[in-house]
Amino acid sequence: MNNIVLDERLAADTFPVADLPLCRVLVMNDARYPWVILVPRHASISEVFELSMSDQQQLWREATQLGEAMSSALSGDKLNIAALGNVVSQLHVHVVVRRHSDATWPAPVWGNGSPKPYDVTGQTAMRDQLLALINGLGLDV
């Protein structure tokens, strides 16, 4: 599997957490939401159908298992999983835990309000919490 180079916008808007069997896990630098982005570690992929069938299944497995763990641990009311790619063409999947009390509920997280970047303590806490969740998934990290 290739060691991918992140799109500049993904690199600027996120911080890394870990690598799963298929995807790199990044946290969107917006403390208003528990929001990770999964990026398959394949060069020059922009669409899910460009992945092999087994990698498509692995992508969905990683997104749903991590999303379920995040939703449960972080008291989510709804889990949003989406692969849009209209602004950043590099294939990536958003996994966002939503709460009825969050900053933009029930509207989408995209384009609503200004991001609230994590401070150093919050960034470390989110990374540590996600690493603990990831280690409990049994995804052969």
Secondary structure, DSSP 8 states (H G I E B T S, - for coil): -------HHHHHHEEEEEE-SSEEEEEES-TTS-EEEEEES-TT--SGGGS-HHHHHHHHHHHHHHHHHHHHHTT-SEEEEE---SS--S--EEEEEE-TTSTTTTS-STTSS------HHHHHHHHHHHHHHHHTT-S--
